[in-house]
Every structure is written in C-alpha cells, then in structure tokens.
Amino acid sequence: MKKLIILLLSAFLFFTVSSTPVSAASKNMWGKIEIQTGMVGKIQILKDTDLYSVSNGKLKFVKKLKKGNEHGIFGESKSFGGVYKLTGSNVVKKSSSIKYIPVPKATKKVYTTKEIVSLNDAKIVLIDTDQGQGSGIVVGNGLILTNHHVMDGVTNATVTFTNGQKLDVKGIVESDAKKDIALIKTTKTFKTATVAIRPSSKGLAKGEKVVAIGSPIGLQNTVSEGIISSFRTINGVSLIQTNADIDHGSSGGGLFDTSGQLIGMTSSGFDSLSANLNFAISTEVFMPLVKKYSSKTHASINASFPIQVQTPTLDKISLGMTMEQVKSLSGGVFYSQENEYLTYTDVTVYGLMADVDYEFENNKLVSISVYHYVADNAPDLETIENYFDYMYDQLRLTYGEADELESDWVEVDDGYRLAAYWANNKHDAFLLVQVFLNDETFGGVQFTILEQ
C-alpha cells in the first residue's frame, strides 16, 4: 500500500484596501476607515449630515459630518425614525444624505502551489522509528498527528523538522487502528506553528486542486499536486481519493486545499495500478482527537509506547523494553537503580525465588540476569545438579534443546561448572551453575539481546 500525505487549508478574511498613507499601511483598512471588531458596515456621507449622541432617550446634536467622509457602523435602530449606530452613543439619522454599505462577506484566498507549500512545509515532519519511516503533521506544541500503522509496534522514534531539528518521541498519546490515526508527543516542545485544519470534508468537490506534502521513501517533505478524484467511505472511515503522487513513507503526511487548509491525512494507495489511486483520511475522522488535546499543556499529556511482548524472557518482560516499562512489570521488591541498571529482590522466576538485575543501553533492556537463591551456597552437589536439570527443563519448553549443553561437570579456573546455551532469533539464553574451589555455589540464567 502506498503511504499518503495530508493537506492543510488556511482561510483568510480580506477586504479591498484603498490607497492609504504609510502610517495606515499596517492597519486593516476598508476604503477610508479601519476595520474594527463588531463593525457591521459603514456609511458614506453624500451631503453634510448631523451627528447626534443619545442621552436620556433624547438626541443631542454633536457636530456636522462632512461630505465625502466614511464612518464605521456598529448597528442600527428604529428609534427616532431610524438611526445608524456609530462609536459610543453616537448615531446618524437614516436619510438620503448618507449611503449605508454592509461589511463584505469573508472570502477565501486561492493560493498557488508555491504559496500552499510556503504556508505548510515546516508543519510536516519526517518520522523515523525502529519499525520504519513515515510522516507527521504538527497539530499542537509537542503534538504530531500521524497514521496508526506508522507507529504500530514501535518502541522508539524521532521526528525531524525541515529546519533540521530532531526531537525524540516520548510516546503515543492515543491511537486507533480502525481509523488508522495516532497522536504522538515529543519529549520537548517546539516553536513550529500548527496547521490550519478544515473541520470536515463537507463543501469540497471532485476536481478541486489539492497539494500533498510527505516523505516518500524518506525523501523529506516531497511536494506533489493533483485533484480530488472522489470521496469514499471504507470500513466506516471517510476518505478523500486523490491522484496526487505519493509513495511509501508519505503515510501521516498532509493533503491541502487551495486555501492552505489541511483537508486530510494521506494514508494508503495502490502500488500495482497505473490509475494513481491514493487516499487520505478526512479531517472529520481525526478532528475530535486533535481537539481533545488542543487546550492541554505539554506536561499534562500522558504518552508512552505500548509494551511490545515478543518472546517474553521473564514472565511479561521482554528484552527491548524501556526502564519505565520494566519497572511497571517486574515482580519482587525494588532494591536499587544506578545509571542503566535496575535490581529487584524476591522475584519469582520459573517458580523459584531470585534476585534479578536488568541492564539497559539507551533506555533499552539488553540483558536480564537471574540469581536463584536455591543455587546460592547449596549444601551439596545433588541440590545444585537438581536445580540445573529443573531449569534446563523449564527453558527447553520455550527454546527447545540447547545449542550447546555441558552434561557433565567442566573444570574451570576457579572450580567446576554446568552450562547450557541457546541462540534464539531475538536473544541468547545462558544457564549456568558453578561450584567454586572453596565449596561455595552459584546458579542462575542470563538473557541477552542480540547485537542489532
């Protein structure tokens, strides 16, 4: 399936601006007056007209309004035969001496592809994960929207912005496999502005121009354009069909209309067809998720990567998990934490009590060492041999027959040992018991992740 890109729309209200002096250039001018909040229209003075103020229900003359001037209107009333309301308590009587013009309706500017890209390029990011690569859309400070399938099975990820900034991903805030949407949180906030999102696909039509931005096969923020080919609902999910070119790695990217607004998140397509059939998830599908977190602070939003249980090495714990995940799953009593090491005591491992050491590299569990109490200073060889046989049988249930097995005691520098070794496709497992020359004994098992 192809991965697709998302489109952002950004609607702008504009008014015709007349020639104004430099001092007014930064103002939002409408003819001779400045647009102000609450203004419903303006009047043009055709003949000199009286301006009144309303006091105690009566009109009081203020001054003459000169022919050719314009004044903003904030309402009208039938009082006093009909008046237009200016600022404060001032009014002008309706007459042929004035012309009323309502505020023009807001219109959307139609942007060129270059302008759409300029508005939104920085708001689309490249996502690299331990499972692959995709794209994402900035929807909040520290929040990135992408596809569920981009983050499915991921245990760590980074996002890269167009300015070269890289941030680690803290985890997944929420993810929905059916809708194929996911919201992720970066470890730190960033200054990149959020996209402008069109609330729904209503009002869009076939044939409208669209622009896609994403990172196909890792080529960051590649731009393509096309049209809306159709609208589909598949498995209850609203989709926009487009012929805008996309490819693998564009999943989670943006699809934008000519107003610069996001209208969809690119998610899928067909590789083997020449018809260029691509699909973007409509904004109404993911808008509720974005709104849910839009007003929350970065620190208050919880995010984590789901625990990925592959071949459990110790009950529910798998190599590759983060320290926080191991803490949440380890049995026994917490003993210590030092740098990238965790130690727990009184842990039940294969039905026997033990101390367990967890070793991490870059917050990834790479080794588990188990030290069973029953094999520590065992009083006789029979106890330690029985322990070895028991543990071998337990490990054989998961890993089968050992790749290397010492069936008899082997002499080593400081005593004698029995050992078994398994090479699993995910990690190594090593069972060892040892009798030292001073008659002390030791027994345990170690699981070590393979070099990646």
C-alpha positions in Angstrom: 0.0 0.0 0.0 1.2 3.5 -0.7 1.6 5.9 2.2 0.0 9.3 1.6 0.2 12.9 2.6 -2.1 15.4 4.2 -3.5 18.7 3.1 -3.8 21.8 5.1 -6.2 24.7 4.4 -5.9 28.1 5.8 -8.8 30.6 5.2 -8.1 34.3 5.3 -10.6 37.2 5.6 -9.7 40.1 3.4 -11.1 43.4 2.3 -10.3 45.7 -0.6 -7.7 48.2 0.7 -7.7 51.6 -0.8 -4.6 53.8 -1.3 -3.6 54.9 2.2 -0.8 56.8 3.7 2.2 54.9 5.0 1.1 55.3 8.6 -2.1 53.3 7.9 -0.4 50.5 5.9 -0.2 48.1 8.8 -4.0 48.6 9.6 -6.8 46.6 8.2 -8.3 49.3 6.0 -11.7 49.3 4.2 -11.8 52.3 2.0 -11.1 55.3 4.2 -11.8 53.6 7.5 -10.1 50.9 9.6 -12.0 47.6 10.2 -12.9 47.3 13.9 -14.3 44.5 15.9 -18.1 44.5 15.9 -18.4 46.6 12.8 -21.4 45.6 10.6 -20.9 48.2 7.9 -20.1 51.8 7.1 -21.8 54.9 5.9 -20.6 57.3 3.2 -21.6 60.9 3.7 -23.2 62.2 0.5 -24.2 65.6 1.9 -23.2 67.2 5.2 -25.1 65.3 7.9 -25.8 65.9 11.6 -24.2 63.6 14.2 -26.1 63.1 17.4 -25.5 61.5 20.8 -28.3 59.7 22.7 -28.8 61.0 26.2 -31.8 60.1 28.5 -33.7 58.9 25.4 -33.2 62.1 23.5 -31.0 63.2 20.6 -28.3 65.8 21.2 -26.5 67.5 18.3 -22.8 66.9 18.4 -21.4 68.1 15.1 -21.7 68.1 11.3 -20.3 65.1 9.4 -18.7 66.4 6.2 -19.5 65.2 2.7 -17.1 62.6 1.4 -16.2 61.1 4.8 -16.8 57.5 5.8 -17.7 56.2 9.3 -18.0 52.7 10.7 -21.4 51.4 11.8 -22.0 49.0 14.7 -25.7 48.5 14.4 -29.0 50.2 13.6 -32.2 51.1 15.4 -35.8 52.1 14.5 -35.7 54.7 17.2 -36.0 58.4 16.2 -37.3 57.3 12.9 -34.4 55.1 12.2 -30.7 55.6 13.0 -27.3 54.0 12.4 -25.1 53.5 15.5 -21.6 54.8 15.3 -19.0 54.5 18.1 -20.1 55.1 21.7 -23.6 56.6 22.0 -23.4 58.5 18.6 -26.0 58.0 15.9 -26.9 59.3 12.5 -30.4 59.5 11.2 -31.2 57.5 8.2 -31.7 59.7 5.2 -30.8 60.3 1.5 -27.8 62.2 2.7 -25.9 59.0 3.6 -25.2 55.7 2.0 -25.0 52.5 4.0 -22.7 49.7 2.9 -22.6 46.4 4.8 -19.3 44.7 5.6 -18.5 42.4 2.7 -18.7 38.7 3.3 -15.4 36.9 4.1 -13.8 35.3 1.1 -11.1 32.7 0.9 -7.9 33.5 -1.0 -6.9 30.9 -3.6 -3.2 30.1 -3.1 -0.8 28.8 -5.7 1.0 25.5 -5.0 4.1 27.5 -4.1 2.1 29.5 -1.5 0.5 26.4 -0.1 3.9 24.9 0.4 5.3 28.0 2.0 2.4 28.0 4.5 2.7 24.4 5.5 6.0 22.8 4.6 7.5 23.4 8.1 4.4 21.9 9.7 5.0 18.4 8.1 7.7 16.3 9.7 9.7 13.1 8.9 9.1 10.3 11.5 11.8 7.6 11.9 11.0 4.6 14.0 12.6 1.3 14.9 10.0 -0.3 12.6 10.3 2.0 9.6 9.6 5.6 8.4 6.6 7.8 7.9 5.4 11.4 8.0 3.5 13.5 10.6 1.5 16.8 10.9 2.1 19.4 13.6 -1.2 19.8 15.4 0.0 21.2 18.7 3.0 22.3 20.7 4.8 18.9 21.1 2.0 17.0 19.4 2.2 15.3 16.0 -0.6 13.6 14.1 0.2 10.5 12.0 -1.2 7.1 11.0 -1.7 4.3 13.4 0.2 1.9 11.1 3.3 4.3 11.2 3.5 3.8 15.0 2.2 0.2 15.2 4.8 -1.9 17.1 7.1 1.0 17.6 9.2 1.2 20.8 11.2 4.4 19.9 11.0 7.1 17.3 12.3 10.6 16.4 10.8 13.4 14.3 12.8 15.7 12.0 11.7 19.2 11.0 12.5 20.9 7.8 15.0 23.2 9.6 17.0 20.1 10.7 15.7 20.0 14.3 15.4 16.4 15.6 13.3 15.5 18.7 12.7 12.2 20.4 9.2 10.9 20.7 8.0 10.5 24.2 5.3 8.0 23.1 1.9 7.6 21.7 -0.9 9.7 23.3 -3.7 7.8 21.6 -4.0 5.5 18.6 -7.0 4.0 16.7 -6.2 1.1 14.5 -9.7 1.1 12.8 -9.4 4.8 11.8 -5.7 4.5 11.2 -4.9 7.6 13.2 -2.4 8.2 16.0 -1.3 11.2 18.1 2.3 11.2 19.4 4.1 13.5 21.8 7.7 14.7 21.5 9.9 14.8 24.6 10.3 18.6 24.3 8.1 21.3 22.9 8.9 23.2 19.7 8.2 26.5 18.1 6.7 25.3 14.8 3.2 26.6 14.3 0.3 24.2 14.0 -1.6 23.6 10.7 -4.9 25.2 9.9 -7.4 22.4 9.7 -10.7 22.4 7.8 -13.2 20.8 10.2 -14.7 18.4 7.7 -14.7 17.5 4.0 -18.2 19.0 3.5 -18.1 21.6 0.8 -15.2 20.0 -1.0 -15.9 18.8 -4.5 -14.5 16.4 -7.1 -12.0 18.1 -9.4 -10.7 20.6 -6.8 -7.0 21.1 -6.8 -5.0 19.6 -3.8 -1.4 19.6 -2.7 0.3 16.8 -0.8 3.4 17.0 1.4 5.1 14.0 2.9 8.3 12.0 2.9 8.1 9.1 0.3 10.9 6.6 0.8 12.5 9.0 3.2 12.8 11.9 0.8 11.7 14.5 3.3 8.8 16.8 2.5 8.3 16.0 -1.1 5.5 18.0 -2.8 3.0 16.8 -5.3 -0.2 18.1 -6.6 -3.4 16.7 -8.1 -7.1 16.8 -7.8 -9.8 15.3 -5.6 -10.8 12.2 -7.5 -13.7 11.1 -5.3 -14.9 10.6 -1.8 -15.1 7.2 -0.2 -16.2 5.5 3.0 -14.3 2.3 3.7 -15.0 0.3 6.9 -16.8 3.3 8.3 -13.9 5.7 7.7 -14.3 8.8 5.5 -11.6 9.1 2.9 -10.6 11.5 0.2 -9.5 9.9 -3.0 -6.8 11.8 -4.9 -4.4 11.4 -7.8 -1.7 13.5 -6.2 1.5 11.4 -6.4 2.6 9.8 -3.1 4.7 6.7 -2.1 5.8 4.6 0.8 6.9 6.8 3.7 4.3 9.5 3.0 1.8 7.9 5.4 0.8 10.6 8.0 1.6 13.5 5.7 -0.8 16.3 4.8 -3.3 16.9 2.0 -4.1 20.6 1.5 -6.7 22.6 -0.5 -6.1 25.9 -2.3 -6.9 27.8 0.9 -3.9 26.3 2.5 -6.0 24.3 5.0 -5.5 20.6 5.9 -8.3 18.5 4.4 -6.9 15.1 5.0 -4.0 12.8 6.2 -2.5 10.7 3.5 -2.6 7.0 4.4 -2.8 4.5 1.6 -2.8 3.7 -2.1 -2.2 1.0 -4.7 1.3 0.1 -5.9 0.5 -2.1 -8.8 -2.1 0.1 -10.6 -1.3 2.8 -13.1 -4.5 4.7 -12.2 -2.8 6.6 -9.3 -5.4 5.7 -6.7 -4.4 7.3 -3.4 -6.4 8.0 -0.2 -6.3 10.5 2.6 -8.3 10.3 5.9 -10.8 13.1 6.0 -10.3 15.7 8.8 -13.7 14.9 10.4 -12.2 11.5 11.4 -9.2 12.8 13.4 -10.5 16.3 14.4 -12.1 15.1 17.7 -8.7 13.6 18.7 -6.9 16.8 17.9 -9.5 19.0 19.8 -9.3 16.7 22.8 -5.7 17.7 23.5 -5.5 21.2 21.9 -6.1 23.1 25.1 -3.9 20.9 27.3 -0.4 21.7 28.3 2.5 19.6 27.1 3.4 18.4 30.6 -0.2 17.3 31.4 -0.5 14.9 28.4 0.5 11.3 29.0 2.3 9.4 26.3 4.1 6.1 26.2 5.0 3.3 23.8 2.9 0.2 24.2 4.7 -2.7 25.7 5.8 -5.0 22.9 5.8 -8.6 24.1 7.7 -10.6 21.5 9.2 -13.7 23.1 8.8 -12.9 26.9 12.1 -13.6 28.6 10.9 -13.1 32.1 7.1 -13.5 32.6 5.7 -10.4 30.8 9.1 -8.7 30.4 10.8 -8.7 27.0 14.2 -7.5 26.0 14.0 -4.2 24.3 11.6 -2.6 26.8 12.2 0.7 28.4 13.2 1.1 32.0 9.7 2.5 32.9 8.1 -0.5 31.3 10.2 -2.9 33.2 9.5 -1.1 36.5 5.8 -1.4 35.8 6.0 -5.2 35.2 8.8 -6.5 37.4 7.7 -8.6 40.4 9.5 -8.7 43.7 10.9 -5.9 45.7 12.7 -2.9 44.2 16.3 -2.8 45.5 18.3 -0.3 43.6 18.7 1.8 40.4 22.1 3.0 39.3 22.7 4.6 35.9 21.4 2.0 33.4 20.9 -0.9 36.0 17.9 -1.9 38.0 17.9 -4.6 40.7 14.9 -6.4 42.3 14.9 -8.9 45.1 12.5 -11.7 46.0 11.4 -12.2 42.4 9.7 -15.4 41.5 11.4 -16.7 38.3 10.3 -20.2 37.0 8.7 -20.9 40.4 11.9 -20.2 42.3 12.9 -17.0 44.3 15.7 -15.0 42.9 17.5 -11.6 42.6 17.2 -10.1 39.2 19.4 -7.5 37.5 18.2 -5.5 34.5 20.8 -3.8 32.2 19.8 -1.1 29.8 21.5 0.7 26.9 19.9 4.0 25.7 16.9 3.1 27.8 16.5 -0.3 26.1 16.6 -3.5 28.1 19.6 -5.5 26.7 20.2 -8.1 29.4 18.5 -9.9 32.3 20.5 -11.8 34.9 18.7 -14.1 37.4 20.4 -15.4 40.5 18.3 -18.1 42.2 18.5 -18.4 45.9 18.2 -22.2 45.9 21.5 -22.5 44.0 23.4 -19.9 46.1 25.7 -21.8 48.6 23.7 -25.1 48.1 24.8 -27.6 50.8 25.6 -30.4 48.3 26.2 -31.2 44.6 22.8 -33.0 44.4 20.9 -29.8 45.1 22.8 -27.8 42.5 22.5 -30.6 39.9 18.8 -30.9 40.5 18.5 -27.1 40.1 20.3 -27.3 36.8 18.1 -30.1 35.5 15.0 -28.3 36.6 16.0 -25.0 34.9 17.0 -26.8 31.8 13.6 -28.4 31.5 11.9 -25.0 32.0 14.0 -23.3 29.4 13.6 -26.1 27.0 9.8 -25.5 27.0 10.5 -22.1 25.3 13.7 -22.6 23.4 13.9 -26.3 22.7 17.1 -28.4 23.1 20.2 -26.3 23.8 22.6 -25.4 21.1 25.4 -26.2 23.5 25.0 -28.4 26.6 27.5 -29.5 29.2 26.0 -32.7 30.6 29.0 -33.3 32.9 30.9 -31.0 35.2 33.6 -29.0 33.4 36.7 -27.9 35.2 37.3 -24.1 35.1 40.0 -21.9 36.7 38.1 -21.3 40.0 36.1 -24.6 40.2 33.6 -26.6 38.2 30.5 -25.7 36.2 27.5 -26.9 34.2 26.2 -24.7 31.4 23.6 -24.7 28.6 23.3 -22.1 25.8 20.5 -21.2 23.4 20.8 -18.9 20.4 17.2 -17.6 19.9 16.3 -15.4 16.9 15.6 -12.5 19.3 18.2 -13.1 22.0 20.6 -15.5 23.6 19.8 -17.5 26.8 22.5 -18.9 29.1 22.0 -21.3 32.0 24.9 -21.7 34.4 25.7 -23.3 37.8 29.1 -23.3 39.3 30.9 -24.9 42.3 33.9 -22.9 43.4 37.1 -24.3 44.9 36.0 -23.0 48.3 32.8 -25.1 48.1 30.6 -22.0 47.5 27.9 -22.5 44.8 26.1 -20.3 42.3 23.2 -20.8 39.9 21.3 -18.6 37.5 20.3 -17.8 34.0 21.0 -14.8 31.7 19.1 -13.5 28.7 21.0 -11.2 26.4 19.7 -9.3 23.4 21.5 -9.9 20.1 23.6 -7.1 18.7 21.4 -5.1 16.3 
